[in-house]
Amino acid sequence: MVSRHSIARSAATVLLAGGIAAGSPAGAVDAQAAPVHNGYRHHSVEGRVVARTPLTVRYGPGTHHWATGAVSPGMHVWIRCKAEGTDVGGDNRWYKLADGQGWASAHYVNRYHHVCRCDS
């Protein structure tokens, strides 16, 4: 069975090879390949925001931490690890986002694979 990631990798390789052969500017090729080859893929788990409104990202794993930003509904995020924090909707798990933006409540993020606990 071919995984979704191997298909995406193959597609990015074809795009990159086609861009070089056609003489496309490197920047245009990189912009197309960026979602497939973001630097977090090898150390993180992909997830998707399922909140109906923008999901608040926080400095730490809990609602008492200040907001550092937001992620739009439906957006894909890369999760570095999980920790316990403030209970949100019956779920006290929080995901540390791999891009360094902060923490998001697991209640509003569907993950595609197991997420490891953060080191203490």
Residue frames as a rotation matrix with the C-alpha (Angstrom) as fourth column:
MET 1
0.581 0.814 0.000 0.00
0.814 -0.581 0.000 0.00
0.000 0.000 -1.000 0.00
VAL 2
-0.380 -0.695 0.610 1.37
0.686 -0.654 -0.319 3.41
0.621 0.298 0.725 -0.97
SER 3
-0.144 0.301 -0.943 1.17
0.886 -0.386 -0.259 6.04
-0.442 -0.872 -0.211 1.73
ARG 4
0.840 0.522 0.145 -0.14
0.539 -0.780 -0.316 9.54
-0.052 0.344 -0.938 1.20
HIS 5
0.603 -0.679 -0.419 3.29
-0.261 -0.664 0.701 10.93
-0.754 -0.313 -0.578 2.11
SER 6
-0.355 -0.768 0.533 5.14
0.342 0.424 0.839 8.84
-0.870 0.479 0.112 -0.49
ILE 7
0.225 0.508 0.831 2.69
0.973 -0.069 -0.221 10.00
-0.055 0.858 -0.510 -3.16
ALA 8
0.968 0.133 -0.211 3.21
0.149 -0.987 0.061 13.62
-0.201 -0.091 -0.975 -2.12
ARG 9
0.187 -0.977 -0.106 7.00
-0.130 -0.131 0.983 13.11
-0.974 -0.170 -0.152 -2.12
SER 10
-0.314 -0.260 0.913 6.84
0.772 0.490 0.405 11.65
-0.553 0.832 0.047 -5.62
ALA 11
0.617 0.627 0.477 4.68
0.785 -0.540 -0.305 14.52
0.066 0.562 -0.825 -6.85
ALA 12
0.830 -0.366 -0.420 7.12
-0.145 -0.870 0.471 17.05
-0.538 -0.330 -0.776 -5.40
THR 13
-0.172 -0.930 0.324 10.03
0.187 0.292 0.938 15.29
-0.967 0.222 0.123 -7.08
VAL 14
-0.055 0.238 0.970 8.24
0.985 0.173 0.014 15.45
-0.164 0.956 -0.244 -10.43
LEU 15
0.910 0.415 0.023 7.46
0.415 -0.905 -0.095 19.14
-0.018 0.096 -0.995 -9.89
LEU 16
0.504 -0.800 -0.326 11.05
-0.209 -0.480 0.852 19.88
-0.838 -0.361 -0.409 -8.96
ALA 17
-0.362 -0.654 0.664 12.48
0.491 0.471 0.732 17.93
-0.792 0.592 0.151 -11.89
GLY 18
0.249 0.554 0.794 10.00
0.968 -0.151 -0.199 19.54
0.010 0.819 -0.574 -14.28
GLY 19
0.942 0.099 -0.319 10.85
0.155 -0.975 0.157 22.99
-0.296 -0.198 -0.935 -12.98
ILE 20
0.070 -0.987 -0.142 14.56
-0.123 -0.150 0.981 22.46
-0.990 -0.052 -0.132 -13.52
ALA 21
-0.389 -0.199 0.899 14.04
0.754 0.493 0.435 20.98
-0.530 0.847 -0.042 -16.99
ALA 22
0.444 0.671 0.594 11.74
0.883 -0.441 -0.161 23.82
0.154 0.596 -0.788 -18.01
GLY 23
-0.516 -0.749 0.415 14.10
0.625 -0.661 -0.416 26.44
0.586 0.045 0.809 -16.60
SER 24
0.594 0.785 0.176 11.62
0.386 -0.470 0.794 27.71
0.706 -0.404 -0.582 -14.02
PRO 25
-0.067 -0.593 0.802 12.98
-0.596 -0.621 -0.509 30.05
0.800 -0.512 -0.312 -11.37
ALA 26
-0.680 -0.292 -0.673 14.00
0.267 0.756 -0.598 28.10
0.683 -0.586 -0.436 -8.27
GLY 27
-0.922 0.337 0.192 11.76
-0.346 -0.490 -0.800 30.26
-0.176 -0.804 0.568 -6.07
ALA 28
-0.088 0.944 -0.318 8.62
-0.974 -0.015 0.226 29.19
0.208 0.329 0.921 -7.96
VAL 29
-0.018 0.020 -1.000 9.50
-0.138 0.990 0.022 25.51
0.990 0.138 -0.015 -7.60
ASP 30
-0.887 -0.371 -0.275 10.33
0.216 0.192 -0.957 25.89
0.408 -0.908 -0.090 -3.90
ALA 31
-0.670 0.692 0.270 7.00
-0.734 -0.559 -0.386 27.61
-0.116 -0.457 0.882 -3.22
GLN 32
0.228 0.777 -0.587 5.09
-0.786 0.503 0.359 24.69
0.574 0.379 0.726 -4.74
ALA 33
-0.020 -0.323 -0.946 7.15
0.142 0.936 -0.323 22.05
0.990 -0.141 0.027 -2.92
ALA 34
-0.652 -0.377 0.658 7.14
-0.495 -0.445 -0.746 23.79
0.574 -0.812 0.103 0.49
PRO 35
0.231 0.780 0.581 3.94
-0.968 0.126 0.215 22.22
0.094 -0.612 0.785 1.87
VAL 36
0.843 0.055 -0.535 5.23
-0.134 0.985 -0.110 18.74
0.521 0.165 0.837 1.03
HIS 37
0.180 -0.903 -0.390 8.78
0.671 0.402 -0.623 19.26
0.720 -0.150 0.678 2.23
ASN 38
0.647 -0.015 0.763 8.40
-0.454 -0.811 0.369 21.45
0.613 -0.585 -0.531 5.29
GLY 39
-0.307 -0.952 -0.011 11.22
-0.524 0.179 -0.833 20.95
0.795 -0.250 -0.553 7.76
TYR 40
-0.265 0.267 0.926 8.96
-0.952 0.082 -0.296 19.42
-0.155 -0.960 0.233 10.42
ARG 41
0.466 0.650 -0.601 7.82
-0.779 0.623 0.069 16.28
0.419 0.436 0.796 8.59
HIS 42
-0.027 -0.555 -0.832 10.58
-0.081 0.830 -0.551 13.95
0.996 0.053 -0.067 9.82
HIS 43
-0.893 -0.400 -0.207 10.23
0.181 0.102 -0.978 14.85
0.412 -0.911 -0.018 13.50
SER 44
-0.744 0.666 0.062 6.56
-0.513 -0.509 -0.692 15.68
-0.429 -0.546 0.720 13.83
VAL 45
-0.596 0.677 0.431 3.04
0.694 0.705 -0.148 14.44
-0.404 0.211 -0.890 13.25
GLU 46
-0.905 0.329 0.269 0.64
-0.040 -0.695 0.718 16.09
0.423 0.639 0.642 10.85
GLY 47
-0.518 0.804 -0.293 -2.73
0.691 0.191 -0.697 17.25
-0.504 -0.563 -0.654 12.10
ARG 48
-0.588 0.414 0.695 -5.66
0.434 -0.563 0.703 19.36
0.682 0.715 0.151 10.96
VAL 49
-0.961 0.278 -0.017 -7.52
-0.163 -0.611 -0.775 22.10
-0.226 -0.742 0.632 12.82
VAL 50
-0.594 0.804 -0.007 -11.17
0.646 0.482 0.592 21.09
0.479 0.347 -0.806 13.28
ALA 51
-0.538 0.392 -0.746 -12.31
0.472 -0.593 -0.653 24.18
-0.698 -0.703 0.134 15.21
ARG 52
0.286 0.749 0.598 -15.12
0.951 -0.143 -0.275 26.18
-0.120 0.647 -0.753 13.60
THR 53
0.993 -0.086 0.076 -13.36
-0.080 -0.994 -0.079 29.47
0.083 0.072 -0.994 14.29
PRO 54
0.259 -0.965 -0.036 -9.63
-0.346 -0.057 -0.936 30.30
0.902 0.255 -0.349 14.29
LEU 55
0.730 -0.086 -0.678 -7.85
0.553 0.656 0.513 28.19
0.400 -0.750 0.527 16.90
THR 56
0.782 -0.455 0.427 -5.93
-0.577 -0.787 0.219 30.24
0.237 -0.417 -0.877 19.44
VAL 57
0.372 -0.784 -0.497 -2.30
0.494 0.621 -0.609 29.18
0.786 -0.019 0.619 19.80
ARG 58
0.960 0.081 0.266 -0.82
-0.184 -0.534 0.825 29.81
0.209 -0.842 -0.498 23.24
TYR 59
0.194 -0.956 0.220 2.61
-0.858 -0.274 -0.435 30.25
0.476 -0.104 -0.873 24.83
GLY 60
-0.822 -0.431 0.373 2.12
-0.566 0.699 -0.438 27.14
-0.072 -0.571 -0.818 27.02
PRO 61
-0.758 0.504 -0.414 -0.23
0.195 0.781 0.594 24.15
0.622 0.369 -0.690 27.37
GLY 62
-0.395 0.690 -0.606 -3.26
0.881 0.098 -0.463 25.85
-0.260 -0.717 -0.647 28.87
THR 63
0.312 0.653 0.690 -5.83
0.788 -0.584 0.196 28.59
0.531 0.483 -0.696 28.49
HIS 64
0.824 -0.043 -0.565 -4.10
0.404 -0.656 0.638 30.66
-0.398 -0.754 -0.522 31.19
HIS 65
-0.306 -0.951 0.049 -1.10
0.658 -0.174 0.733 31.21
-0.688 0.257 0.679 28.88
TRP 66
0.013 0.313 -0.950 -1.18
-0.355 -0.886 -0.297 34.26
-0.935 0.341 0.099 26.64
ALA 67
0.796 0.382 0.469 -2.10
0.313 0.403 -0.860 33.93
-0.518 0.832 0.201 22.97
THR 68
-0.283 -0.934 -0.218 0.75
0.058 -0.244 0.968 33.90
-0.957 0.261 0.123 20.44
GLY 69
-0.825 0.054 -0.563 -1.40
-0.558 -0.238 0.795 33.59
-0.091 0.970 0.227 17.32
ALA 70
0.146 0.907 0.396 -4.17
-0.512 0.412 -0.754 31.62
-0.846 -0.093 0.524 15.67
VAL 71
-0.935 -0.330 0.130 -4.61
-0.086 0.566 0.820 28.89
-0.344 0.755 -0.558 13.06
SER 72
-0.383 0.822 -0.423 -7.54
-0.924 -0.351 0.154 28.95
-0.022 0.449 0.893 10.64
PRO 73
0.257 0.577 0.775 -10.10
-0.457 0.779 -0.429 26.14
-0.851 -0.244 0.464 10.57
GLY 74
0.974 0.190 0.127 -9.12
-0.010 0.589 -0.808 23.34
-0.228 0.786 0.575 8.18
MET 75
0.477 -0.864 -0.163 -5.43
-0.795 -0.346 -0.498 24.25
0.374 0.367 -0.852 8.16
HIS 76
0.725 -0.364 -0.585 -2.83
0.386 0.918 -0.094 21.52
0.571 -0.157 0.806 8.51
VAL 77
0.613 -0.560 0.557 -0.35
-0.775 -0.563 0.288 21.83
0.153 -0.608 -0.779 11.37
TRP 78
0.112 -0.660 -0.743 2.76
0.023 0.749 -0.662 19.90
0.993 0.057 0.099 12.39
ILE 79
0.867 0.291 0.405 2.79
-0.407 -0.055 0.912 18.65
0.287 -0.955 0.071 15.97
ARG 80
-0.134 -0.991 -0.016 6.09
-0.680 0.103 -0.725 18.21
0.720 -0.086 -0.688 17.81
CYS 81
-0.827 -0.125 -0.549 4.78
0.283 0.751 -0.596 16.58
0.487 -0.648 -0.586 21.02
LYS 82
0.220 0.955 0.199 1.96
0.055 -0.216 0.975 16.57
0.974 -0.204 -0.100 23.59
ALA 83
-0.911 -0.395 -0.118 1.61
0.151 -0.051 -0.987 17.55
0.384 -0.917 0.106 27.25
GLU 84
-0.055 0.902 -0.428 -1.16
0.968 0.154 0.200 17.85
0.247 -0.403 -0.881 29.81
GLY 85
-0.957 -0.181 0.226 -2.69
0.138 -0.971 -0.193 21.25
0.254 -0.154 0.955 30.45
THR 86
-0.635 0.773 0.000 -6.01
-0.579 -0.475 -0.663 23.00
-0.512 -0.421 0.749 30.92
ASP 87
-0.545 0.556 0.627 -9.05
0.576 0.792 -0.202 20.85
-0.609 0.251 -0.752 30.17
VAL 88
-0.614 0.407 -0.676 -10.82
-0.681 -0.707 0.193 21.99
-0.399 0.579 0.711 26.99
GLY 89
0.122 0.790 -0.601 -14.03
-0.945 0.277 0.172 20.17
0.302 0.547 0.780 26.06
GLY 90
0.880 0.236 0.413 -13.12
-0.405 0.827 0.389 17.20
-0.250 -0.510 0.823 28.25
ASP 91
0.708 -0.704 0.054 -9.60
0.594 0.553 -0.584 16.87
0.381 0.446 0.810 26.81
ASN 92
0.868 -0.415 -0.273 -6.54
-0.064 -0.639 0.766 18.02
-0.493 -0.647 -0.581 28.77
ARG 93
0.126 -0.845 0.519 -4.00
0.837 0.371 0.402 17.24
-0.532 0.384 0.754 26.03
TRP 94
0.760 -0.025 -0.650 -2.18
-0.267 -0.923 -0.277 20.09
-0.593 0.384 -0.708 24.33
TYR 95
0.610 -0.542 0.578 0.00
0.783 0.522 -0.338 19.86
-0.119 0.659 0.743 21.24
LYS 96
0.148 -0.676 -0.722 3.23
0.001 -0.730 0.683 21.79
-0.989 -0.102 -0.108 20.87
LEU 97
0.967 0.255 0.022 3.36
0.036 -0.051 -0.998 23.01
-0.254 0.966 -0.058 17.28
ALA 98
0.391 -0.871 0.297 6.57
0.842 0.469 0.267 22.20
-0.372 0.146 0.917 15.44
ASP 99
0.283 -0.274 0.919 6.85
0.657 -0.643 -0.394 25.66
0.698 0.716 -0.002 13.86
GLY 100
-0.673 -0.613 -0.415 7.54
0.702 -0.352 -0.619 27.18
0.234 -0.707 0.667 17.29
GLN 101
-0.392 0.593 0.703 4.33
-0.088 -0.785 0.613 29.25
0.916 0.178 0.360 17.26
GLY 102
-0.487 0.201 0.850 3.14
-0.867 -0.224 -0.445 27.70
0.101 -0.954 0.283 20.53
TRP 103
-0.954 0.205 0.220 0.58
0.097 0.902 -0.420 25.22
-0.285 -0.379 -0.880 21.88
ALA 104
-0.473 0.853 -0.220 -2.87
-0.734 -0.243 0.634 24.24
0.487 0.462 0.741 20.60
SER 105
-0.173 0.515 0.839 -5.61
-0.771 0.460 -0.441 22.35
-0.613 -0.723 0.318 22.43
ALA 106
-0.970 -0.216 0.108 -5.84
-0.127 0.837 0.531 18.76
-0.205 0.502 -0.840 21.19
HIS 107
-0.238 0.962 0.132 -9.63
0.332 0.209 -0.920 19.08
-0.913 -0.175 -0.369 21.40
TYR 108
0.622 0.497 -0.605 -9.51
-0.271 -0.588 -0.762 21.15
-0.735 0.638 -0.231 18.20
VAL 109
-0.084 -0.710 -0.699 -6.81
-0.990 -0.019 0.138 19.24
-0.112 0.704 -0.702 16.27
ASN 110
0.922 0.277 0.270 -7.23
-0.225 0.952 -0.206 15.87
-0.314 0.129 0.941 14.57
ARG 111
-0.069 -0.994 -0.087 -3.90
-0.838 0.010 0.546 14.11
-0.542 0.111 -0.833 14.29
TYR 112
0.532 0.245 -0.810 -3.03
-0.771 0.535 -0.345 11.45
0.349 0.809 0.473 11.74
HIS 113
0.122 -0.560 -0.820 -0.54
0.181 0.825 -0.536 9.45
0.976 -0.083 0.202 13.84
HIS 114
0.609 0.023 -0.793 0.57
0.777 0.186 0.602 8.91
0.162 -0.982 0.095 17.45
VAL 115
0.459 -0.456 0.762 2.07
-0.240 -0.890 -0.388 11.98
0.855 -0.005 -0.518 19.14
CYS 116
-0.096 -0.610 -0.786 4.87
0.719 0.504 -0.479 11.43
0.688 -0.611 0.391 21.67
ARG 117
0.807 0.296 -0.511 4.95
0.586 -0.502 0.636 13.14
-0.069 -0.813 -0.579 25.06
CYS 118
0.629 -0.600 0.494 7.14
-0.267 -0.764 -0.588 16.20
0.730 0.238 -0.641 25.37
ASP 119
-0.122 -0.754 -0.646 10.38
0.676 0.414 -0.610 15.75
0.727 -0.510 0.459 27.33
SER 120
0.776 0.422 -0.468 10.22
0.625 -0.416 0.660 17.24
0.084 -0.805 -0.587 30.79
